[in-house]
Amino acid sequence: MVMQLEGCIDYLTVLYPHIDFLFLLDHLCGHDRQRNDGLNVVKMSKSFGGKQRSQRDTEIKQEDGYLSPS
């Protein structure tokens, strides 16, 4: 993320040298937010057999722009 921000700053300073930019970044951790029934590698069995979480159906919507722009 730091390298992407540096690249963004480089482009902006070349395109708009007369403007000062302020970047506000949110570094909240979203990785610890998981669904109760979601897959989690920590809770998976690492050997053959044993109890596994049940899989759930996946819903793919037929709407414009849901998976990619139409």
MDAnalysis code that builds the backbone (N, CA, C; Angstrom):
import MDAnalysis as mda
import numpy as np

u = mda.Universe.empty(210, n_residues=70, atom_resindex=np.repeat(np.arange(70), 3), trajectory=True)
u.add_TopologyAttr("name", ["N", "CA", "C"] * 70)
u.add_TopologyAttr("resid", np.arange(1, 71))
u.add_TopologyAttr("resname", ["MET", "VAL", "MET", "GLN", "LEU", "GLU", "GLY", "CYS", "ILE", "ASP", "TYR", "LEU", "THR", "VAL", "LEU", "TYR", "PRO", "HIS", "ILE", "ASP", "PHE", "LEU", "PHE", "LEU", "LEU", "ASP", "HIS", "LEU", "CYS", "GLY", "HIS", "ASP", "ARG", "GLN", "ARG", "ASN", "ASP", "GLY", "LEU", "ASN", "VAL", "VAL", "LYS", "MET", "SER", "LYS", "SER", "PHE", "GLY", "GLY", "LYS", "GLN", "ARG", "SER", "GLN", "ARG", "ASP", "THR", "GLU", "ILE", "LYS", "GLN", "GLU", "ASP", "GLY", "TYR", "LEU", "SER", "PRO", "SER"])
u.atoms.positions = np.array([
    [0.816, -1.182, 0.000],
    [0.000, 0.000, 0.000],
    [0.866, 1.255, 0.000],
    [1.995, 1.195, 0.673],
    [2.873, 2.356, 0.736],
    [3.422, 2.695, -0.649],
    [3.804, 1.667, -1.405],
    [4.347, 1.912, -2.742],
    [3.263, 2.471, -3.666],
    [2.022, 2.004, -3.520],
    [0.931, 2.534, -4.321],
    [0.686, 4.001, -3.985],
    [0.753, 4.326, -2.707],
    [0.558, 5.715, -2.291],
    [1.687, 6.601, -2.809],
    [2.916, 6.100, -2.756],
    [4.043, 6.873, -3.289],
    [3.872, 7.139, -4.778],
    [3.425, 6.125, -5.527],
    [3.173, 6.309, -6.953],
    [2.075, 7.321, -7.208],
    [1.027, 7.261, -6.416],
    [-0.078, 8.215, -6.539],
    [0.402, 9.637, -6.263],
    [1.208, 9.800, -5.246],
    [1.742, 11.131, -4.913],
    [2.631, 11.643, -6.040],
    [3.458, 10.779, -6.609],
    [4.318, 11.185, -7.723],
    [3.491, 11.675, -8.910],
    [2.453, 10.942, -9.272],
    [1.608, 11.352, -10.398],
    [0.914, 12.680, -10.123],
    [0.378, 12.814, -8.917],
    [-0.361, 14.034, -8.598],
    [0.546, 15.264, -8.563],
    [1.759, 15.101, -8.049],
    [2.657, 16.265, -7.997],
    [3.134, 16.670, -9.386],
    [3.213, 15.724, -10.315],
    [3.583, 16.068, -11.694],
    [2.410, 16.729, -12.402],
    [1.213, 16.177, -12.222],
    [0.040, 16.725, -12.903],
    [-0.438, 18.039, -12.308],
    [-0.344, 18.173, -10.987],
    [-0.853, 19.362, -10.293],
    [0.194, 19.889, -9.314],
    [1.277, 20.485, -9.808],
    [2.350, 20.925, -8.905],
    [1.945, 22.084, -7.997],
    [0.904, 22.791, -8.340],
    [0.482, 23.952, -7.563],
    [-0.501, 23.613, -6.442],
    [-0.829, 22.342, -6.276],
    [-1.808, 21.928, -5.271],
    [-1.116, 21.081, -4.207],
    [-1.443, 21.361, -2.942],
    [-0.988, 20.532, -1.833],
    [-2.053, 19.477, -1.553],
    [-1.644, 18.239, -1.398],
    [-2.578, 17.149, -1.194],
    [-2.502, 16.633, 0.239],
    [-3.645, 16.239, 0.748],
    [-3.746, 15.637, 2.073],
    [-4.419, 14.283, 1.905],
    [-3.773, 13.235, 2.368],
    [-4.313, 11.888, 2.269],
    [-4.743, 11.428, 3.653],
    [-5.979, 10.999, 3.771],
    [-6.490, 10.436, 5.017],
    [-6.693, 8.942, 4.794],
    [-6.015, 8.127, 5.565],
    [-6.067, 6.680, 5.396],
    [-6.704, 6.043, 6.613],
    [-7.501, 5.042, 6.368],
    [-8.155, 4.295, 7.427],
    [-7.481, 2.926, 7.517],
    [-6.821, 2.672, 8.612],
    [-6.102, 1.407, 8.774],
    [-6.828, 0.451, 9.710],
    [-8.147, 0.522, 9.775],
    [-8.887, -0.416, 10.610],
    [-8.702, -1.829, 10.088],
    [-8.578, -2.737, 10.970],
    [-8.364, -4.124, 10.581],
    [-9.698, -4.775, 10.246],
    [-9.868, -5.132, 8.993],
    [-11.078, -5.819, 8.579],
    [-10.881, -7.314, 8.492],
    [-9.661, -7.775, 8.752],
    [-9.367, -9.196, 8.609],
    [-9.941, -10.029, 9.751],
    [-10.210, -9.391, 10.880],
    [-10.771, -10.167, 11.987],
    [-12.291, -10.196, 11.931],
    [-12.885, -9.593, 10.905],
    [-14.336, -9.620, 10.723],
    [-14.676, -10.779, 9.792],
    [-15.266, -11.790, 10.331],
    [-15.588, -12.959, 9.528],
    [-17.013, -13.392, 9.814],
    [-17.578, -14.054, 8.819],
    [-18.903, -14.632, 9.016],
    [-18.806, -15.760, 10.029],
    [-19.880, -15.964, 10.771],
    [-19.893, -17.059, 11.748],
    [-19.736, -18.415, 11.084],
    [-20.312, -18.557, 9.882],
    [-20.222, -19.835, 9.177],
    [-19.188, -19.789, 8.055],
    [-18.322, -18.787, 8.053],
    [-17.330, -18.641, 6.997],
    [-16.148, -19.578, 7.163],
    [-15.399, -19.746, 6.084],
    [-14.212, -20.584, 6.147],
    [-13.099, -19.862, 6.889],
    [-12.392, -20.589, 7.701],
    [-11.301, -20.026, 8.475],
    [-10.194, -21.077, 8.527],
    [-9.017, -20.739, 8.025],
    [-7.930, -21.717, 7.937],
    [-7.494, -22.205, 9.319],
    [-7.665, -21.391, 10.339],
    [-7.271, -21.793, 11.687],
    [-8.160, -22.929, 12.189],
    [-9.428, -22.909, 11.774],
    [-10.378, -23.911, 12.251],
    [-10.472, -25.133, 11.333],
    [-9.715, -25.158, 10.250],
    [-9.775, -26.280, 9.319],
    [-8.921, -27.444, 9.817],
    [-9.348, -28.647, 9.459],
    [-8.580, -29.835, 9.794],
    [-7.366, -29.910, 8.863],
    [-6.216, -30.189, 9.421],
    [-4.993, -30.262, 8.615],
    [-4.601, -31.695, 8.292],
    [-5.445, -32.639, 8.633],
    [-5.152, -34.037, 8.346],
    [-6.388, -34.679, 7.718],
    [-6.248, -35.941, 7.345],
    [-7.361, -36.656, 6.737],
    [-8.433, -36.946, 7.775],
    [-9.691, -36.881, 7.328],
    [-10.804, -37.199, 8.206],
    [-11.094, -36.081, 9.185],
    [-11.879, -36.400, 10.188],
    [-12.219, -35.407, 11.182],
    [-13.442, -34.588, 10.776],
    [-13.901, -33.793, 11.693],
    [-15.098, -32.994, 11.453],
    [-14.742, -31.752, 10.639],
    [-15.518, -31.500, 9.602],
    [-15.321, -30.338, 8.739],
    [-16.566, -29.457, 8.796],
    [-16.390, -28.189, 8.550],
    [-17.546, -27.297, 8.447],
    [-18.336, -27.661, 7.203],
    [-19.645, -27.529, 7.285],
    [-20.471, -27.816, 6.113],
    [-20.398, -26.647, 5.141],
    [-20.395, -26.966, 3.864],
    [-20.344, -25.929, 2.850],
    [-21.721, -25.322, 2.684],
    [-21.755, -24.101, 2.191],
    [-23.023, -23.426, 1.959],
    [-23.130, -23.081, 0.486],
    [-24.341, -22.853, 0.032],
    [-24.575, -22.490, -1.351],
    [-24.085, -21.071, -1.622],
    [-23.596, -20.849, -2.833],
    [-23.157, -19.529, -3.262],
    [-24.224, -18.917, -4.146],
    [-24.534, -17.656, -3.910],
    [-25.537, -16.959, -4.710],
    [-24.833, -16.020, -5.675],
    [-25.007, -16.243, -6.977],
    [-24.462, -15.364, -7.998],
    [-25.635, -14.645, -8.643],
    [-25.703, -13.355, -8.445],
    [-26.837, -12.577, -8.933],
    [-26.666, -12.248, -10.411],
    [-27.759, -12.242, -11.123],
    [-27.760, -11.880, -12.546],
    [-28.148, -10.408, -12.676],
    [-27.277, -9.525, -12.246],
    [-27.525, -8.096, -12.316],
    [-26.362, -7.437, -13.032],
    [-26.643, -6.370, -13.741],
    [-25.592, -5.627, -14.429],
    [-24.624, -5.049, -13.398],
    [-23.354, -5.265, -13.626],
    [-22.325, -4.711, -12.766],
    [-22.069, -5.494, -11.500],
    [-22.736, -6.632, -11.291],
    [-22.524, -7.391, -10.054],
    [-21.154, -8.066, -10.047],
    [-20.826, -8.758, -11.118],
    [-19.514, -9.396, -11.215],
    [-18.537, -8.574, -12.043],
    [-19.045, -7.892, -13.040],
    [-18.205, -7.020, -13.861],
    [-19.132, -6.093, -14.642],
    [-18.579, -4.983, -15.150],
    [-19.443, -4.090, -15.930],
    [-19.928, -4.761, -17.193],
    [-21.162, -4.516, -17.558],
    [-21.732, -5.133, -18.767],
    [-21.488, -4.274, -19.978],
])
